[in-house]
Amino acid sequence: MSINFKREIADTFDNAIDRATKALAAQGFGVLTRIDMHTRIKDKTGKEIVPTVILGACNPVLAYEAVTANSDVTSLLPCNAVIREVAPGKQSIEFAKPTGMMTVLGDAKLIALASEADAKIELALQNV
């Protein structure tokens, strides 16, 4: 089972982040956190990686349903969206696949909710 939905786009790194954020918002996902991984790695280790940003995205309606169904799900929230430069002017957009994460808990109700989230996230990715 795959853990994410992924596609590559031709655009600048900053535009890709903006496009991903807007596409997620159109599907009801807000960005709660942003981690500039390449900056953090450089600051903490002195080593460099390709520009990589992790956005913690959450659809509050689906998150509420998931948390009230099984509070253990909070360890798997929010959904991560990764924007990573794969070449100059070419970005990889990777959105975590909720069903891939929820199968860990083995809860049929959560997997059903995650299927709904999958559809929204997959649509967001198509619209980046």
C-alpha positions as CSV (number, residue, x, y, z in Angstrom):
1,M,0.0,0.0,0.0
2,S,1.3,3.4,-0.9
3,I,1.7,6.1,1.8
4,N,1.2,9.1,-0.4
5,F,-0.1,10.6,-3.6
6,K,2.6,12.2,-5.7
7,R,3.2,14.2,-8.8
8,E,5.8,16.5,-10.3
9,I,5.1,20.0,-11.6
10,A,7.1,22.5,-13.6
11,D,7.2,25.6,-11.4
12,T,9.4,27.5,-8.9
13,F,9.7,26.1,-5.4
14,D,7.9,29.0,-3.8
15,N,5.0,28.9,-6.4
16,A,4.7,25.1,-5.8
17,I,4.2,25.7,-2.1
18,D,1.6,28.4,-2.8
19,R,-0.2,26.2,-5.3
20,A,-0.2,23.2,-2.9
21,T,-1.6,25.3,-0.1
22,K,-4.4,26.7,-2.2
23,A,-5.3,23.3,-3.7
24,L,-5.5,21.9,-0.2
25,A,-7.6,24.8,1.0
26,A,-10.1,24.3,-1.8
27,Q,-10.7,20.8,-0.4
28,G,-11.2,22.1,3.2
29,F,-7.6,21.5,4.5
30,G,-5.8,24.3,6.3
31,V,-2.1,24.4,6.9
32,L,-1.4,24.3,10.6
33,T,2.4,24.0,10.4
34,R,5.3,24.6,8.1
35,I,8.7,23.0,8.4
36,D,11.5,24.2,6.1
37,M,13.4,20.9,6.3
38,H,16.4,22.0,4.2
39,T,16.9,25.1,6.5
40,R,16.5,23.0,9.7
41,I,18.9,20.3,8.6
42,K,21.5,23.0,7.6
43,D,21.0,24.8,10.9
44,K,21.3,21.6,13.0
45,T,23.9,19.6,11.1
46,G,25.6,21.9,8.7
47,K,24.6,19.6,5.9
48,E,22.6,20.5,2.9
49,I,19.6,18.8,1.3
50,V,17.4,19.9,-1.6
51,P,14.8,22.5,-0.8
52,T,12.1,20.6,1.1
53,V,9.1,21.9,2.9
54,I,6.6,19.9,5.0
55,L,3.2,21.4,5.5
56,G,1.0,19.9,8.2
57,A,-2.5,20.1,6.7
58,C,-5.8,19.4,8.5
59,N,-9.4,19.2,7.4
60,P,-11.1,20.1,10.8
61,V,-14.4,18.3,9.9
62,L,-12.7,15.0,9.1
63,A,-10.2,15.4,12.0
64,Y,-13.1,15.9,14.4
65,E,-14.9,12.7,13.1
66,A,-11.6,10.7,13.3
67,V,-10.7,11.9,16.8
68,T,-14.2,11.2,18.2
69,A,-14.2,7.8,16.6
70,N,-10.8,6.8,18.0
71,S,-8.6,9.2,20.0
72,D,-5.4,7.2,19.0
73,V,-5.7,8.8,15.6
74,T,-4.2,12.0,17.0
75,S,-0.7,10.4,16.7
76,L,-1.3,10.3,12.9
77,L,-2.5,13.9,12.5
78,P,-2.1,16.2,10.7
79,C,-1.7,15.0,7.1
80,N,1.7,16.0,5.7
81,A,2.1,17.7,2.4
82,V,5.7,17.7,1.1
83,I,7.1,20.0,-1.6
84,R,10.5,19.0,-2.7
85,E,12.7,20.3,-5.5
86,V,13.8,17.5,-7.8
87,A,15.5,19.7,-10.4
88,P,15.7,23.4,-11.1
89,G,12.1,24.5,-12.0
90,K,10.7,21.0,-11.2
91,Q,9.0,20.2,-7.9
92,S,7.6,17.0,-6.4
93,I,4.3,17.4,-4.6
94,E,3.6,14.6,-2.2
95,F,0.5,14.4,-0.1
96,A,0.2,11.8,2.7
97,K,-2.4,9.2,1.9
98,P,-4.8,9.0,4.9
99,T,-5.8,5.4,4.3
100,G,-2.2,4.4,4.3
101,M,-1.8,5.9,7.7
102,M,-5.1,4.7,9.2
103,T,-4.6,1.1,8.4
104,V,-1.9,1.1,11.2
105,L,-4.7,1.4,13.7
106,G,-6.9,-1.4,12.2
107,D,-10.1,0.6,12.8
108,A,-12.6,0.1,10.0
109,K,-14.5,3.3,10.8
110,L,-11.2,5.3,10.6
111,I,-10.3,3.7,7.3
112,A,-13.7,4.6,5.9
113,L,-13.2,8.2,7.0
114,A,-9.7,8.1,5.6
115,S,-11.1,7.1,2.2
116,E,-13.1,10.3,2.2
117,A,-10.0,12.2,3.0
118,D,-8.1,10.4,0.3
119,A,-10.6,11.5,-2.3
120,K,-10.2,15.1,-1.2
121,I,-6.4,15.0,-1.1
122,E,-6.2,13.3,-4.5
123,L,-8.4,16.0,-6.0
124,A,-6.2,18.7,-4.4
125,L,-3.1,17.1,-5.9
126,Q,-4.7,17.1,-9.3
127,N,-5.5,20.8,-8.9
128,V,-2.0,21.8,-7.9
